[in-house]
């Protein structure tokens, strides 16, 4: 039966490549009587146009949203860098301002060292000590740790203990180094000797 089919094929078709035979065998697109595409094909073309238009609109919206996102990310990065720079500058300025308050004391120490007379030297040291207290006050730094204060382990560092009946229990008997604080921030704990 296969041999009969081969015999019915025209000699020129038998010599054509298989692709050309396949093209000839393809079914032509169905068309209406007037040569126009059927209604289903029209609907598909209309749907394709609609989807293409919607795709274009979505691409435009995506590009707008993406552009806004990229701009916002860039603005945030700039804000972060600017804020970090301002904080660093603020710290540097505060540090320089605080140190500039202490420089006059360094000058006065050098002046006091030039005096050979012990009375003037002691007087110069007293002036420097007063100047130091005023500088701390300008910087809102408060000294603490006095003999007779109640011992507080949060602000006092007990490095010695003594039994003394004249003092109460957990009372500062001696101050080795004063403590300093600014507001609630402890800059340095007071080093003290505690009684009983």
C-alpha positions as CSV (number, residue, x, y, z in Angstrom):
1,X,0.0,0.0,0.0
2,X,2.9,2.4,0.8
3,X,4.4,1.5,-2.6
4,X,1.1,2.5,-4.3
5,X,1.2,5.9,-2.6
6,X,4.7,6.5,-3.8
7,X,3.7,5.6,-7.3
8,X,0.8,8.1,-7.3
9,X,3.2,11.0,-6.4
10,X,4.2,13.0,-9.4
11,X,7.9,12.6,-10.4
12,X,8.7,16.3,-9.8
13,X,7.1,16.1,-6.2
14,X,9.1,13.0,-5.4
15,X,12.4,14.9,-6.1
16,X,11.4,17.9,-3.9
17,X,12.8,18.1,-0.4
18,X,10.6,17.1,2.4
19,X,10.1,20.7,3.6
20,X,8.5,21.8,0.4
21,X,6.1,18.8,0.5
22,X,5.2,19.7,4.1
23,X,4.5,23.3,3.1
24,X,2.2,22.1,0.4
25,X,0.4,19.8,2.8
26,X,-0.3,22.6,5.3
27,X,-3.9,23.6,5.6
28,X,-4.6,27.1,4.4
29,X,-6.0,29.6,7.0
30,X,-9.8,29.5,7.0
31,X,-11.2,32.7,5.5
32,X,-14.7,33.9,5.0
33,X,-16.3,34.0,1.6
34,X,-14.9,37.5,1.0
35,X,-11.3,36.6,1.7
36,X,-11.3,38.3,5.1
37,X,-10.3,36.5,8.4
38,X,-13.0,34.8,10.4
39,X,-14.5,36.4,13.5
40,X,-12.3,34.4,15.9
41,X,-9.2,35.6,14.2
42,X,-10.4,39.2,14.4
43,X,-11.0,38.7,18.2
44,X,-7.6,37.3,18.7
45,X,-6.0,40.2,16.8
46,X,-8.0,42.7,18.8
47,X,-7.0,40.9,22.0
48,X,-3.3,41.0,21.0
49,X,-3.6,44.8,20.3
50,X,-5.3,45.3,23.7
51,X,-2.6,43.2,25.5
52,X,0.2,45.1,23.6
53,X,-1.3,48.4,24.7
54,X,-1.7,47.2,28.3
55,X,1.9,45.9,28.2
56,X,3.1,49.3,27.0
57,X,1.2,51.0,29.8
58,X,2.6,48.6,32.4
59,X,6.1,49.2,31.1
60,X,5.6,52.9,31.4
61,X,4.3,52.6,35.0
62,X,7.2,50.2,35.9
63,X,9.7,52.7,34.5
64,X,8.1,55.5,36.5
65,X,8.0,53.5,39.7
66,X,11.6,52.3,39.1
67,X,12.8,55.8,38.4
68,X,11.1,57.1,41.7
69,X,12.7,54.2,43.6
70,X,16.1,54.9,42.2
71,X,15.8,58.6,43.0
72,X,14.6,57.9,46.5
73,X,17.4,55.4,47.1
74,X,19.9,58.0,45.9
75,X,18.4,60.7,48.1
76,X,18.5,58.5,51.1
77,X,22.1,57.6,50.4
78,X,23.0,61.3,50.1
79,X,21.0,62.0,53.3
80,X,22.9,59.3,55.2
81,X,26.3,60.5,54.0
82,X,25.4,64.1,54.8
83,X,24.1,63.2,58.3
84,X,27.2,61.1,59.0
85,X,29.5,64.0,57.9
86,X,27.6,66.5,60.1
87,X,27.9,64.2,63.1
88,X,31.6,63.8,62.5
89,X,32.0,67.5,62.2
90,X,29.9,68.1,65.3
91,X,32.0,65.7,67.3
92,X,35.2,67.3,66.0
93,X,33.9,70.8,66.8
94,X,32.8,69.8,70.3
95,X,36.1,68.2,70.9
96,X,38.0,71.3,69.7
97,X,35.8,73.6,71.7
98,X,36.4,71.6,74.9
99,X,40.1,71.5,74.4
100,X,40.3,75.2,73.7
101,X,38.8,75.8,77.1
102,X,41.8,74.0,78.7
103,X,44.5,75.7,76.7
104,X,44.6,78.9,78.9
105,X,45.3,76.6,81.9
106,X,48.3,75.1,80.0
107,X,49.6,78.6,79.4
108,X,49.2,79.5,83.1
109,X,51.0,76.3,84.1
110,X,54.0,77.3,81.9
111,X,53.9,80.8,83.4
112,X,53.8,79.4,87.0
113,X,56.8,77.2,86.3
114,X,58.9,80.3,85.4
115,X,58.6,81.7,88.9
116,X,61.4,80.7,91.3
117,X,59.7,82.3,94.4
118,X,57.7,79.5,96.1
119,X,54.9,82.0,97.2
120,X,54.2,83.1,93.7
121,X,54.4,79.5,92.4
122,X,51.7,78.4,95.0
123,X,49.6,81.4,94.1
124,X,49.9,80.6,90.4
125,X,48.8,77.0,91.1
126,X,45.8,78.2,93.0
127,X,44.8,80.5,90.1
128,X,45.1,77.5,87.7
129,X,43.0,75.4,90.0
130,X,40.2,78.0,90.1
131,X,40.5,78.4,86.3
132,X,40.1,74.6,85.9
133,X,37.0,74.6,88.1
134,X,35.5,77.5,86.0
135,X,36.3,75.6,82.8
136,X,34.6,72.5,84.0
137,X,31.6,74.5,85.0
138,X,31.4,76.1,81.5
139,X,31.4,72.6,80.0
140,X,28.7,71.5,82.5
141,X,31.0,69.0,84.1
142,X,30.4,68.5,87.8
143,X,33.0,67.1,90.2
144,X,31.9,64.6,92.9
145,X,33.4,62.5,95.6
146,X,33.8,64.2,99.0
147,X,34.8,62.8,102.3
148,X,31.5,61.9,104.2
149,X,29.5,61.1,101.1
150,X,27.6,57.8,101.2
151,X,29.4,55.2,99.1
152,X,27.7,54.5,95.8
153,X,29.3,51.7,93.6
154,X,27.7,53.3,90.5
155,X,29.8,56.4,90.9
156,X,32.6,55.5,93.3
157,X,35.4,53.1,92.8
158,X,36.5,51.7,96.2
159,X,40.2,50.9,96.2
160,X,40.7,50.7,100.0
161,X,38.7,50.0,103.1
162,X,39.2,51.2,106.7
163,X,37.6,50.5,110.0
164,X,36.7,53.8,111.6
165,X,34.1,54.0,114.4
166,X,33.8,57.8,114.0
167,X,32.4,57.4,110.5
168,X,29.2,55.6,109.6
169,X,28.9,52.4,107.5
170,X,29.6,52.7,103.8
171,X,30.9,56.3,104.1
172,X,33.7,57.8,102.0
173,X,36.6,58.1,104.4
174,X,39.2,59.5,101.9
175,X,39.2,60.6,98.2
176,X,42.1,59.7,96.1
177,X,40.8,61.0,92.8
178,X,37.6,63.1,92.3
179,X,35.0,61.8,90.0
180,X,33.4,63.9,87.2
181,X,30.1,63.7,85.4
182,X,28.1,65.6,82.8
183,X,24.4,65.2,83.4
184,X,23.8,61.5,83.9
185,X,27.0,60.5,82.1
186,X,29.8,59.5,84.4
187,X,33.1,60.7,82.9
188,X,35.3,59.2,85.6
189,X,34.3,57.4,88.8
190,X,35.8,58.8,92.1
191,X,38.5,56.6,93.6
192,X,37.9,56.4,97.3
193,X,38.6,54.7,100.6
194,X,35.4,53.4,102.2
195,X,34.9,53.2,106.0
196,X,33.5,50.1,107.7
